[in-house]
Amino acid sequence: MIRKLTEADRELCLDFVGAKPAENLFIIGDIEAFGFDQDFQEIWGDFGEDGRLRAVLLRYEKNAIPYAEGDYDVEAFVRLIDKWGVDTVSGLEAVTEPLLRRINTAQTPRRLFYAQCASDGGLDPTLDVSCVRRAGTGEVAKLIDLYNHIPEFSGSARRPESMKRSMEKGIARSYYIADGERIVSSASTTAETASAAMVVAVCTHPAYKSKGYATRCLTKLTRDLLQEGKIPCLFYDNPEAGKIYRRLGYENIGIWTMADVRVRQEKV
């Protein structure tokens, strides 16, 4: 049986997804930030024959994220996705794969390694990170200027007001190294929750490569998050980047898939 969850289900839902805080960072973050009673967000639960919650499906605007511990009512979730007319379905591959078999997607789903750092054992305690600073809202324009010089980030729209709001709300942060007035390397988070944080935008200006700057930024960020009781996690699909992350103690915990749903879903 599936039904829409309400504020009365908060503890039940968070206990269910909270068993894996890194894997469910986006679901937990959206619930903590926006709750269950928003026009742009809703959460549905799938209950087994024993009445226990076994899967959830979150819609945030035009994006859908499912999570399940095992078998779940795939057809019911597909009907919801079709009703919502979402643009993107994403989640752990083991959970999304049954859904995506029933949905027409615009292209082959993108597959990313999903990694987390559970302890600071892989961080070099002798690495000098005194040059790393935490950005305030006043550095947002300089961060965006750095991103505009990173080829991998080309085409990614960075909205300064959105970045500032996220910093002020405490769900995002950026650490950086500067050369004079120019930010030349950074590592950031997004979707921070009480127990986890998504690491994003680990980068260095092309003119400052091979100086270890990104490693310093990521080390400082990772250490601070762990000291706050938050598990840092991240996506990557670049094998060379993966080597760096593993050297710092990040371990793969699964495959994350993202599929663009630009063709209407088939009816179940």
C-alpha positions as CSV (number, residue, x, y, z in Angstrom):
1,M,0.0,0.0,0.0
2,I,1.3,3.5,-0.8
3,R,0.1,6.8,0.7
4,K,1.3,10.3,0.9
5,L,3.3,11.0,4.1
6,T,2.5,13.9,6.3
7,E,4.2,15.8,9.2
8,A,2.8,13.1,11.5
9,D,5.0,10.6,9.7
10,R,8.2,12.6,10.1
11,E,9.8,10.4,12.8
12,L,8.8,7.2,11.0
13,C,10.2,8.5,7.7
14,L,13.5,9.9,9.1
15,D,14.1,6.8,11.1
16,F,13.7,4.7,7.9
17,V,16.0,6.8,5.6
18,G,18.3,7.9,8.5
19,A,19.7,4.3,8.7
20,K,21.8,5.3,5.7
21,P,22.4,9.1,6.1
22,A,24.9,9.4,3.2
23,E,22.9,7.4,0.7
24,N,19.7,9.4,1.6
25,L,21.3,12.8,2.0
26,F,19.0,14.5,-0.5
27,I,15.8,13.0,1.0
28,I,16.8,13.9,4.5
29,G,18.0,17.3,3.6
30,D,14.8,18.2,1.8
31,I,12.6,16.9,4.7
32,E,14.7,18.9,7.2
33,A,14.5,22.0,5.1
34,F,11.0,21.9,3.8
35,G,8.9,19.3,5.6
36,F,5.9,17.5,4.2
37,D,3.5,20.3,3.4
38,Q,4.8,22.2,0.4
39,D,3.4,22.6,-3.1
40,F,6.9,21.9,-4.6
41,Q,7.6,18.8,-2.5
42,E,5.9,15.7,-1.4
43,I,6.9,12.3,0.0
44,W,5.1,9.0,-0.5
45,G,5.6,5.8,1.4
46,D,5.2,2.2,0.4
47,F,4.1,-0.1,3.2
48,G,4.5,-3.9,3.1
49,E,1.9,-6.4,4.1
50,D,3.2,-6.2,7.7
51,G,2.4,-2.5,7.8
52,R,6.1,-1.5,7.9
53,L,7.5,1.3,5.7
54,R,9.7,-0.3,3.1
55,A,10.2,2.4,0.5
56,V,9.8,6.2,0.0
57,L,9.6,8.4,-3.1
58,L,10.3,12.1,-2.8
59,R,9.4,14.7,-5.4
60,Y,11.2,18.0,-5.2
61,E,9.8,20.2,-8.0
62,K,10.4,18.2,-11.2
63,N,12.9,15.7,-9.6
64,A,12.1,12.3,-8.1
65,I,14.3,10.3,-5.8
66,P,13.2,6.8,-4.6
67,Y,14.7,4.8,-1.7
68,A,14.0,1.2,-0.7
69,E,15.7,-1.4,1.5
70,G,14.5,-4.3,-0.7
71,D,11.5,-5.1,-2.9
72,Y,8.9,-2.4,-3.3
73,D,5.8,-1.5,-5.3
74,V,7.6,-0.4,-8.5
75,E,4.4,0.0,-10.5
76,A,2.8,2.3,-8.0
77,F,5.9,4.5,-8.0
78,V,5.9,4.6,-11.8
79,R,2.3,5.8,-11.7
80,L,3.3,8.6,-9.4
81,I,6.2,9.6,-11.6
82,D,4.0,9.7,-14.6
83,K,1.4,11.8,-12.8
84,W,4.0,14.3,-11.7
85,G,5.6,14.6,-15.1
86,V,9.0,14.8,-13.6
87,D,12.2,15.8,-15.6
88,T,14.7,13.7,-13.6
89,V,14.7,10.4,-11.7
90,S,17.9,9.8,-9.6
91,G,19.0,7.5,-6.8
92,L,21.0,4.4,-5.9
93,E,21.2,2.2,-8.9
94,A,19.8,-0.8,-7.1
95,V,16.6,1.2,-6.3
96,T,16.2,3.1,-9.5
97,E,16.9,0.3,-11.9
98,P,13.5,-1.4,-11.6
99,L,11.8,2.0,-12.2
100,L,13.9,3.0,-15.2
101,R,13.1,-0.3,-16.9
102,R,9.5,1.0,-17.0
103,I,10.2,4.6,-18.0
104,N,11.1,6.1,-21.3
105,T,14.2,8.2,-20.8
106,A,15.7,10.7,-23.2
107,Q,19.1,9.1,-23.1
108,T,21.1,6.4,-21.3
109,P,21.1,7.2,-17.5
110,R,24.3,8.7,-16.2
111,R,26.2,6.4,-13.7
112,L,28.4,7.9,-11.0
113,F,30.4,6.4,-8.2
114,Y,29.0,7.4,-4.8
115,A,31.6,7.6,-2.1
116,Q,31.7,8.6,1.6
117,C,34.4,9.3,4.2
118,A,33.5,7.7,7.5
119,S,36.7,8.7,9.4
120,D,39.7,11.0,9.2
121,G,42.1,8.1,9.1
122,G,43.0,8.7,5.5
123,L,43.8,12.4,6.0
124,D,47.4,13.4,6.3
125,P,47.8,15.0,9.8
126,T,51.0,16.8,8.7
127,L,49.5,18.5,5.7
128,D,49.6,22.3,6.1
129,V,46.0,23.6,5.6
130,S,46.6,27.0,7.2
131,C,46.2,28.7,3.8
132,V,42.7,27.4,3.5
133,R,39.9,29.8,4.3
134,R,36.1,29.4,4.7
135,A,34.2,31.6,2.3
136,G,31.6,34.0,3.3
137,T,28.8,35.5,1.1
138,G,31.3,38.2,0.1
139,E,33.4,35.6,-1.7
140,V,30.6,34.2,-3.9
141,A,31.4,36.3,-6.9
142,K,35.1,35.2,-6.7
143,L,34.0,31.6,-6.4
144,I,31.8,31.9,-9.5
145,D,34.7,33.5,-11.4
146,L,36.9,30.5,-10.5
147,Y,34.2,28.1,-11.7
148,N,34.0,29.9,-15.0
149,H,37.6,29.0,-15.6
150,I,37.1,25.3,-15.0
151,P,36.4,23.4,-18.3
152,E,34.4,20.7,-16.6
153,F,32.0,23.3,-15.2
154,S,31.3,24.9,-18.6
155,G,27.6,25.4,-19.1
156,S,26.8,25.0,-15.4
157,A,24.7,28.0,-14.3
158,R,25.8,29.3,-10.9
159,R,23.4,31.8,-9.3
160,P,25.0,34.0,-6.7
161,E,21.8,34.7,-4.8
162,S,21.1,31.0,-4.5
163,M,24.6,30.3,-3.3
164,K,24.4,33.1,-0.7
165,R,21.0,31.8,0.6
166,S,22.4,28.3,1.0
167,M,25.4,29.6,2.9
168,E,23.2,31.7,5.2
169,K,20.9,28.8,5.8
170,G,23.8,26.6,6.8
171,I,23.2,23.9,4.1
172,A,26.3,24.8,2.0
173,R,29.8,26.1,2.5
174,S,33.0,26.7,0.5
175,Y,36.6,26.5,1.5
176,Y,39.2,28.1,-0.7
177,I,42.8,29.1,-1.3
178,A,43.5,32.6,-2.8
179,D,46.4,34.2,-4.6
180,G,46.0,37.8,-3.7
181,E,42.4,38.8,-4.5
182,R,41.8,35.8,-6.8
183,I,40.4,32.5,-5.5
184,V,42.4,29.8,-7.2
185,S,41.1,26.5,-5.7
186,S,38.1,25.5,-3.7
187,A,36.0,22.7,-2.3
188,S,32.3,23.1,-1.3
189,T,29.3,21.4,0.1
190,T,25.6,21.4,-0.7
191,A,22.6,19.8,0.8
192,E,24.1,19.6,4.3
193,T,22.0,17.8,6.9
194,A,22.5,17.2,10.6
195,S,24.4,14.0,9.7
196,A,25.9,14.3,6.2
197,A,27.0,16.7,3.5
198,M,27.5,16.4,-0.2
199,V,30.9,17.6,-1.4
200,V,30.9,19.4,-4.7
201,A,33.0,21.7,-6.9
202,V,36.4,20.5,-5.9
203,C,38.5,22.4,-8.4
204,T,41.7,24.4,-9.1
205,H,42.2,27.2,-11.7
206,P,44.1,25.7,-14.7
207,A,47.1,28.1,-14.1
208,Y,47.5,26.8,-10.5
209,K,47.4,23.0,-11.1
210,S,49.8,20.5,-9.6
211,K,50.3,22.5,-6.4
212,G,48.2,20.3,-4.1
213,Y,45.7,23.1,-3.6
214,A,42.5,21.1,-4.1
215,T,43.8,18.4,-1.8
216,R,44.3,21.0,0.9
217,C,40.9,22.4,0.5
218,L,39.2,19.0,0.5
219,T,41.3,17.8,3.5
220,K,40.2,20.9,5.5
221,L,36.6,20.5,4.5
222,T,36.5,16.8,5.2
223,R,38.1,17.2,8.6
224,D,35.8,19.9,9.7
225,L,32.7,18.0,8.6
226,L,33.8,14.9,10.4
227,Q,34.5,16.9,13.6
228,E,30.9,18.2,13.3
229,G,29.5,14.7,13.2
230,K,28.7,14.9,9.5
231,I,29.6,12.2,6.9
232,P,31.1,13.8,3.8
233,C,30.0,12.1,0.6
234,L,30.5,12.9,-3.1
235,F,29.9,11.7,-6.7
236,Y,32.6,11.1,-9.3
237,D,33.0,9.5,-12.6
238,N,36.7,10.4,-13.3
239,P,39.0,7.5,-12.4
240,E,41.9,10.0,-11.6
241,A,39.7,11.9,-9.3
242,G,38.6,8.7,-7.7
243,K,42.3,7.9,-6.8
244,I,42.6,11.2,-5.0
245,Y,39.4,10.7,-3.1
246,R,40.3,7.1,-2.0
247,R,43.7,8.4,-0.9
248,L,41.9,10.7,1.5
249,G,39.8,8.0,2.9
250,Y,36.7,8.1,0.7
251,E,35.2,4.7,0.0
252,N,32.6,3.8,-2.7
253,I,29.2,2.9,-1.2
254,G,27.3,2.4,-4.4
255,I,26.4,3.7,-7.9
256,W,24.2,6.7,-8.3
257,T,22.1,7.0,-11.4
258,M,20.5,10.1,-13.0
259,A,18.0,9.8,-15.9
260,D,16.4,12.6,-17.8
261,V,12.7,11.9,-18.3
262,R,12.0,14.1,-21.4
263,V,9.7,11.5,-23.1
264,R,6.4,10.9,-21.3
265,Q,6.4,7.7,-19.3
266,E,4.6,4.6,-20.4
267,K,1.4,3.9,-18.6
268,V,1.5,0.9,-16.3
